[in-house]
Amino acid sequence: MLAVIASFSDADARGNNVDKTSSANNYSVNKSDFTLPFHLIDGYIFIDGQVNNKKGKFMFDTGTPFAFLVNNHFVPLAKDVFFAEGHAASGQPLVLYTQKRAISVNLTEQIKRGKLKSLLHTNFDFIEKAVLKDFLGMTGHAFNKDYLFIINFDNQSIDFHSFKQDDKTLSAYIDKESVIATLPFTAKDDGRKPEIDLLIGNEKMTGVFDTGNRSGLIITEEMKNRLEKAGNLIVEKKDYLYGINTPYLSCALKNLTFNNQPLEDIHNVDLKIGDANELWLGYQFLKHYVSAWDYKNKTITLLKR
């Protein structure tokens, strides 16, 4: 859970002169359909981009609330206006600023926006050190929420289809013969984190979808014991995590179902003991499928690869 933005409350925002619409969304594209190729690095999705004259890669993170959140450790930006304080899900503190001078952004030379004012930025040096040196920042929910988008890990591409199209046209982008399951979801955190209720064996579990999460399991000690006893949770101590020497508890999960529909087993899931029971469904789950995300109708459709 390295990159997920875990907390930014409205009460933290003190940048009264900030034009919040720039961070909310206004990044429309002049075509109804487009495809962004991506790099798969350590289980994260990265899209080639540029901020001003600095080229690098944006993480495609559905858990980030903003259209763009720029890494000011890699891209030189002025801290003209304080916006908010918060933290990443992995615990690092984050302080958000904007600069008064306009900023230009592009993704794969297809989506180009210049003269963006009040674009938010923060210091993501910990991601540079752990994952990617040329890390530009995140592109998140405020950008992708206006599209039906389809993630294909085999092709390493994301197809975007604007909700401005009619429902019949949009439905044609999903191959009905390839559908494994359609998952209606509810969503917390301003609608950006889809949640479903699923079963691991006979145990109820909240599943949370997030592309900024490689997959993590947070459970109580009691739940851990029950899952292990049933043979649906296998826990293993490991010394290496995606090429980094960092001891952690890894687990595998078996017998996942949603409304009696079997789902793929998940391996190499980061295990934490806590007060809740949540399964974060990121790369280790999503890689088994082509997934179509529809925030308008609140469904995620899993298709055969």
N, C-alpha and C positions, 0 to 999 in steps of 0.2 A: 504493500500500500504506500508506495513511495511518493506518488505524485498527486494523489487526490487532495483537493482543497477541503479540509474537514470542517472549518468554521470561520465564517465572517458574518457577524451579526450586524444588523442595521444600526444598532446602537454604537458600534465601533467606528462608523463612518463619520468623520468630522470634516471632510473636504466639502464645505458648503458651496464652494464655487465650482465644483466639478460638474461637468455636463454628463450625467449618468447615462444618458441615452447612447453615448458612444460605446460604453461598456455593455449596455443591455443588448442592443443589436441595431445595426443599420448597414449590414454587409451583404445586401442583396446582389445577386448575380444576374447578368443580362440574358441568361438562358435557363430554360426549365430543367434541363438535365446536364449533368457533367460528372466526370470521374476524376478522383484524386488518387494517384498511385501513392503507396506508402512503403516505408522501410520498417521491417519488424526487428526491433533491437531489444534483447532481454525481456521479451514479452510485451513490450510497449509499441504502439503505433506512432511512427514519426513521419511527418509530411514535409517535404522540402519547401522552404520559404525564404523570405527576406524581410527585414525591418530596416527602413532607411537604406543604407548601403551595406548592411551586414547580412551575409547569407548564412543560413543554417537550417535547422529543422524544428518544427513545431510538434509537440506531442498532441495527438488527438485524444482528448480526455473528456468524456461525456460528463464526468463528475465536477468539472470546473464550471462555475456559473457564467463566466464572462465569455464573450465572443473571442477575445484575445487577451491573454495576460502575459506580458513580455518579461523576459529575464534581463534585468538591468545590470547584472554582473557580466553578461556577454555583450549586450548592446548598450553603449553609453547613452544614458538618458538622465535628464535633470529631475531632481526630486523637488519640484516646485510646490506641489500641493499634496499634503498628507491626505490619504483616503480612508484607510482602515488598518487594523491589526488582526491577525488570525494565525492559523497554523496549518501545516500539511498533516495528512493522516499519519505520516511517519513521525510526527512530533516536532519538526523544525518550525520555529517561529517565522512568520512572514509579515512584512510591513509593506503595504501598498501605497504607491504614489502615482501622481500624474505629472507630466511636464506641460508647460504652457505652449511650447512650440509644437506644431503639427507633426505627425508621424505618418510614414507610408508603410503599408504592409502588403505582401502578396503571398499566395500559396501556389506553388508549382507553376508560376508565371500565368496561371489561368485566372485567379481571383486577385485583382489589383485594386487597392484602395489607397488613395493619397489624401493628404491633408486631414488626417484623423486627429481630432483634438480630444484631450482628456482620456487618452488610452492608458489603461492601468498597467503598472509594472512593479516588479518586486525582485528580490535577490534569490535566484535559484542555483546558487553555486554548488549546493549539495547534489543536485542532479547532474551538473557538469562533471563532478568528481566521480559519481557512482555509475553513471550511465552513458552520457554523451557530452563531449567537449563543446560542440557547436550548437548547444541547446538554446533556441530562440524564446521558448516559453510554451504556453498552451493555447490551443484553440478549443473552445468548449461549447457548452449547452446553448448559449445565446446565439451561436452561429448555426449549429446543426438542428435545432428544434424546428426550424421552418421547412424541413425536408424529410421525406421518407429516405433513409439512407441504408445501404446494404453493404455489409462488411464481408469481404471474401479474403480469408487468410492465405488461401492457395494462390490466388492471383495477386495478392498484396495490393488490393484496390478497394476504394469505397465509392459506390455509385450514389449520387444525390439526385433526388427527384422532387421538385418544388411542390408544396401543398397548394399552390395556386392552380394546379391542374385538377381536373375533375376526378372523382373517385374511381370511375371506370378506367380511366387512363392509368391512374396510380396502381390499381389492383393488377393491371397487366404486367407490371414489372416484377411481380412475384410469381414464380413458376409453381402453379398449384400442385402439379404432380411431384414436386420435390419437397413439399411441406411435410415436416415431421411433427411439429406442434406450433400452435399459435397461443402465446402466453399473454392474456390480459393482465395489465399491471396497474397498481396504484403508484403514486410517486411522492416522495418527500423532498425536502430542500428545494422548494420552488419548482417542483416537477421534474428535476433533472436526474433523479436517481430512481429508476424503475424498480419496484418491489413486487415479488410474487410469494405465495405460500406454496412450499413444496414439501415432499417427504424424503427423508433418508431412512430407508427401511420403513418402520412405523412411527418414526419420530418427526414431528412437525418442525419446520425450519423456515426462517425468512430468508429469501434469496434476493440479493441486491445486485443489479447489473451496473457495471462501471468499466469502461475501457482503460481508465487510469489505474486499474488495479489488476495485478496478475492473477489474483484469486487468493482469498484469505478466509479462514474460518475462525470466528470468535464464538466460543461456547463456554457454558458453565462446567465446572468439574463434574457435576452430576450427569449432564448430557454427554460429556466425554466418556464417562464410565458406561453409560447405557449403549452408546454407539459401538464402543469397543467390544462390549460383551456380545452384541448382536453380530459382530463381524463386519460392520459397515464402516468402521473407522480404523485405519491402520496408521499408527504414529511411528515416526522414525527420526532420530537425531541425525542431522547432516552438518557437514563442515563447510560446504560451498553452496552459494546461492547465485545462480546466473553468472558464474565466473569469478565471484568475489569470495574470499575466505572470510566467512561470517557464520559461525554456528547458529543454527535455528532448528525449530521443530517443524518438520514436514509431515504432511499427512495425505493419505489417499482416501477417497470417499466412494462407496459402492451403493448400488440399489437406490439411486435417485429417481423419483417419479414426480410428475405434475399431472393431476387429474387422471391418474392411472396410465399416463404415457411414460414409458421408461426413458430416462435421459442417460447420457454417457457418464461413465465413471470419471472422476476428476483426480489427477495426480499432482504431486508437488505443490500442495496447498499450504500456505503459511498458517500455522496454528497458534492461536492465543487463547488463554483462559481469561474469561471476563464475566460480566454480570448479565449478558444477553446471549441470545443464540442467533447468529447471523452468518450466512454464507455469502461472501462477496464473489460474484460471478464475473470474472475477468477473462484474461487470455486463456488460462488453463481449461476453462469451460468452453469459451466461445470458439476456440480453434477447431473444435469437433464439427462445427456447423458453418454454413453461410447464414448470417443473421440480418433480418430486416427490422429496423427500428422505426416505429411510427408513434411519435409523441402526440400527434393529432388525435388518433383513435386509441391511444394508450395500449398498444400491443407490441410485443417483440415476436417475430415469426422465425422459427428455426427451420432451416432447409438443409437438405442433403448436400454434402460437398461435391 
